[in-house]
């Protein structure tokens, strides 16, 4: 079972310790780390195919949603 520690980067800094959620500027970074950690546990428990950490990181990056918006064009007055 995964047990987080202060080195994994998932914990907030001291000034954010009372916040329920992380700052919005950190959400994407934390989501990547959480996805990576969950996938590693799945591999350790033989629930997913084992791959190297480099391949796993690439898979996590390629499967994360990235916002892509078209430029706004006003249609009418």
PyMOL commands that place a pseudoatom at each C-alpha (Angstrom):
pseudoatom trace, name=CA, resn=UNK, resi=1, chain=A, elem=C, hetatm=0, pos=[0.000, 0.000, 0.000]
pseudoatom trace, name=CA, resn=UNK, resi=2, chain=A, elem=C, hetatm=0, pos=[1.224, 3.491, -0.808]
pseudoatom trace, name=CA, resn=UNK, resi=3, chain=A, elem=C, hetatm=0, pos=[2.188, 5.603, 2.156]
pseudoatom trace, name=CA, resn=UNK, resi=4, chain=A, elem=C, hetatm=0, pos=[3.061, 9.157, 1.218]
pseudoatom trace, name=CA, resn=UNK, resi=5, chain=A, elem=C, hetatm=0, pos=[5.931, 11.005, 2.777]
pseudoatom trace, name=CA, resn=UNK, resi=6, chain=A, elem=C, hetatm=0, pos=[7.187, 14.559, 2.674]
pseudoatom trace, name=CA, resn=UNK, resi=7, chain=A, elem=C, hetatm=0, pos=[9.623, 13.717, -0.144]
pseudoatom trace, name=CA, resn=UNK, resi=8, chain=A, elem=C, hetatm=0, pos=[6.953, 12.623, -2.634]
pseudoatom trace, name=CA, resn=UNK, resi=9, chain=A, elem=C, hetatm=0, pos=[5.847, 16.178, -3.394]
pseudoatom trace, name=CA, resn=UNK, resi=10, chain=A, elem=C, hetatm=0, pos=[2.179, 15.461, -2.677]
pseudoatom trace, name=CA, resn=UNK, resi=11, chain=A, elem=C, hetatm=0, pos=[2.107, 17.296, 0.620]
pseudoatom trace, name=CA, resn=UNK, resi=12, chain=A, elem=C, hetatm=0, pos=[1.534, 21.004, 0.928]
pseudoatom trace, name=CA, resn=UNK, resi=13, chain=A, elem=C, hetatm=0, pos=[4.066, 23.412, 2.259]
pseudoatom trace, name=CA, resn=UNK, resi=14, chain=A, elem=C, hetatm=0, pos=[3.547, 24.706, 5.799]
pseudoatom trace, name=CA, resn=UNK, resi=15, chain=A, elem=C, hetatm=0, pos=[1.751, 27.844, 4.672]
pseudoatom trace, name=CA, resn=UNK, resi=16, chain=A, elem=C, hetatm=0, pos=[-0.848, 25.718, 2.834]
pseudoatom trace, name=CA, resn=UNK, resi=17, chain=A, elem=C, hetatm=0, pos=[-1.305, 23.171, 5.623]
pseudoatom trace, name=CA, resn=UNK, resi=18, chain=A, elem=C, hetatm=0, pos=[-4.699, 24.498, 6.686]
pseudoatom trace, name=CA, resn=UNK, resi=19, chain=A, elem=C, hetatm=0, pos=[-6.108, 24.531, 3.136]
pseudoatom trace, name=CA, resn=UNK, resi=20, chain=A, elem=C, hetatm=0, pos=[-8.524, 21.774, 2.190]
pseudoatom trace, name=CA, resn=UNK, resi=21, chain=A, elem=C, hetatm=0, pos=[-7.346, 21.731, -1.423]
pseudoatom trace, name=CA, resn=UNK, resi=22, chain=A, elem=C, hetatm=0, pos=[-4.048, 22.692, -3.034]
pseudoatom trace, name=CA, resn=UNK, resi=23, chain=A, elem=C, hetatm=0, pos=[-3.662, 25.987, -4.862]
pseudoatom trace, name=CA, resn=UNK, resi=24, chain=A, elem=C, hetatm=0, pos=[-5.007, 25.929, -8.429]
pseudoatom trace, name=CA, resn=UNK, resi=25, chain=A, elem=C, hetatm=0, pos=[-1.529, 26.634, -9.752]
pseudoatom trace, name=CA, resn=UNK, resi=26, chain=A, elem=C, hetatm=0, pos=[-0.389, 23.265, -8.346]
pseudoatom trace, name=CA, resn=UNK, resi=27, chain=A, elem=C, hetatm=0, pos=[-3.351, 21.081, -9.412]
pseudoatom trace, name=CA, resn=UNK, resi=28, chain=A, elem=C, hetatm=0, pos=[-1.866, 19.834, -12.691]
pseudoatom trace, name=CA, resn=UNK, resi=29, chain=A, elem=C, hetatm=0, pos=[1.503, 19.041, -11.097]
pseudoatom trace, name=CA, resn=UNK, resi=30, chain=A, elem=C, hetatm=0, pos=[-0.145, 17.191, -8.206]
pseudoatom trace, name=CA, resn=UNK, resi=31, chain=A, elem=C, hetatm=0, pos=[-2.455, 15.301, -10.569]
pseudoatom trace, name=CA, resn=UNK, resi=32, chain=A, elem=C, hetatm=0, pos=[0.563, 13.971, -12.464]
pseudoatom trace, name=CA, resn=UNK, resi=33, chain=A, elem=C, hetatm=0, pos=[2.254, 12.850, -9.254]
pseudoatom trace, name=CA, resn=UNK, resi=34, chain=A, elem=C, hetatm=0, pos=[-0.908, 11.177, -7.971]
pseudoatom trace, name=CA, resn=UNK, resi=35, chain=A, elem=C, hetatm=0, pos=[-1.494, 9.380, -11.283]
pseudoatom trace, name=CA, resn=UNK, resi=36, chain=A, elem=C, hetatm=0, pos=[2.111, 8.166, -11.295]
pseudoatom trace, name=CA, resn=UNK, resi=37, chain=A, elem=C, hetatm=0, pos=[1.866, 6.930, -7.686]
pseudoatom trace, name=CA, resn=UNK, resi=38, chain=A, elem=C, hetatm=0, pos=[-1.439, 5.132, -8.323]
pseudoatom trace, name=CA, resn=UNK, resi=39, chain=A, elem=C, hetatm=0, pos=[-0.030, 3.436, -11.427]
pseudoatom trace, name=CA, resn=UNK, resi=40, chain=A, elem=C, hetatm=0, pos=[3.079, 2.304, -9.515]
pseudoatom trace, name=CA, resn=UNK, resi=41, chain=A, elem=C, hetatm=0, pos=[0.922, 0.716, -6.811]
pseudoatom trace, name=CA, resn=UNK, resi=42, chain=A, elem=C, hetatm=0, pos=[-1.185, -0.999, -9.481]
pseudoatom trace, name=CA, resn=UNK, resi=43, chain=A, elem=C, hetatm=0, pos=[1.990, -2.461, -11.008]
pseudoatom trace, name=CA, resn=UNK, resi=44, chain=A, elem=C, hetatm=0, pos=[3.275, -3.577, -7.580]
pseudoatom trace, name=CA, resn=UNK, resi=45, chain=A, elem=C, hetatm=0, pos=[-0.030, -5.337, -6.911]
pseudoatom trace, name=CA, resn=UNK, resi=46, chain=A, elem=C, hetatm=0, pos=[0.028, -6.995, -10.362]
pseudoatom trace, name=CA, resn=UNK, resi=47, chain=A, elem=C, hetatm=0, pos=[-3.081, -5.106, -11.415]
pseudoatom trace, name=CA, resn=UNK, resi=48, chain=A, elem=C, hetatm=0, pos=[-1.277, -3.498, -14.352]
pseudoatom trace, name=CA, resn=UNK, resi=49, chain=A, elem=C, hetatm=0, pos=[1.520, -4.491, -16.670]
pseudoatom trace, name=CA, resn=UNK, resi=50, chain=A, elem=C, hetatm=0, pos=[4.939, -3.564, -15.327]
pseudoatom trace, name=CA, resn=UNK, resi=51, chain=A, elem=C, hetatm=0, pos=[6.841, -0.933, -17.271]
pseudoatom trace, name=CA, resn=UNK, resi=52, chain=A, elem=C, hetatm=0, pos=[9.876, 1.194, -16.491]
pseudoatom trace, name=CA, resn=UNK, resi=53, chain=A, elem=C, hetatm=0, pos=[9.412, 4.461, -14.629]
pseudoatom trace, name=CA, resn=UNK, resi=54, chain=A, elem=C, hetatm=0, pos=[10.336, 6.408, -17.774]
pseudoatom trace, name=CA, resn=UNK, resi=55, chain=A, elem=C, hetatm=0, pos=[7.657, 4.645, -19.820]
pseudoatom trace, name=CA, resn=UNK, resi=56, chain=A, elem=C, hetatm=0, pos=[5.148, 5.080, -17.003]
pseudoatom trace, name=CA, resn=UNK, resi=57, chain=A, elem=C, hetatm=0, pos=[5.870, 8.817, -16.844]
pseudoatom trace, name=CA, resn=UNK, resi=58, chain=A, elem=C, hetatm=0, pos=[5.364, 9.096, -20.614]
pseudoatom trace, name=CA, resn=UNK, resi=59, chain=A, elem=C, hetatm=0, pos=[2.069, 7.206, -20.367]
pseudoatom trace, name=CA, resn=UNK, resi=60, chain=A, elem=C, hetatm=0, pos=[0.838, 9.466, -17.573]
pseudoatom trace, name=CA, resn=UNK, resi=61, chain=A, elem=C, hetatm=0, pos=[1.770, 12.588, -19.559]
pseudoatom trace, name=CA, resn=UNK, resi=62, chain=A, elem=C, hetatm=0, pos=[0.127, 11.331, -22.746]
pseudoatom trace, name=CA, resn=UNK, resi=63, chain=A, elem=C, hetatm=0, pos=[-3.144, 10.489, -20.969]
pseudoatom trace, name=CA, resn=UNK, resi=64, chain=A, elem=C, hetatm=0, pos=[-3.645, 13.706, -19.031]
pseudoatom trace, name=CA, resn=UNK, resi=65, chain=A, elem=C, hetatm=0, pos=[-6.215, 16.119, -20.363]
pseudoatom trace, name=CA, resn=UNK, resi=66, chain=A, elem=C, hetatm=0, pos=[-4.783, 19.375, -21.630]
pseudoatom trace, name=CA, resn=UNK, resi=67, chain=A, elem=C, hetatm=0, pos=[-7.038, 22.362, -22.163]
pseudoatom trace, name=CA, resn=UNK, resi=68, chain=A, elem=C, hetatm=0, pos=[-6.963, 23.596, -25.742]
pseudoatom trace, name=CA, resn=UNK, resi=69, chain=A, elem=C, hetatm=0, pos=[-9.316, 26.421, -26.557]
pseudoatom trace, name=CA, resn=UNK, resi=70, chain=A, elem=C, hetatm=0, pos=[-10.058, 28.037, -29.877]
pseudoatom trace, name=CA, resn=UNK, resi=71, chain=A, elem=C, hetatm=0, pos=[-9.635, 31.797, -30.034]
pseudoatom trace, name=CA, resn=UNK, resi=72, chain=A, elem=C, hetatm=0, pos=[-12.806, 33.658, -29.110]
pseudoatom trace, name=CA, resn=UNK, resi=73, chain=A, elem=C, hetatm=0, pos=[-14.632, 35.290, -32.025]
pseudoatom trace, name=CA, resn=UNK, resi=74, chain=A, elem=C, hetatm=0, pos=[-17.709, 37.325, -31.361]
pseudoatom trace, name=CA, resn=UNK, resi=75, chain=A, elem=C, hetatm=0, pos=[-20.555, 36.061, -33.541]
pseudoatom trace, name=CA, resn=UNK, resi=76, chain=A, elem=C, hetatm=0, pos=[-22.954, 39.018, -33.267]
pseudoatom trace, name=CA, resn=UNK, resi=77, chain=A, elem=C, hetatm=0, pos=[-23.483, 42.387, -31.607]
for i in range(1, 77): cmd.bond("trace and resi %d" % i, "trace and resi %d" % (i + 1))
show_as sticks, trace
zoom trace
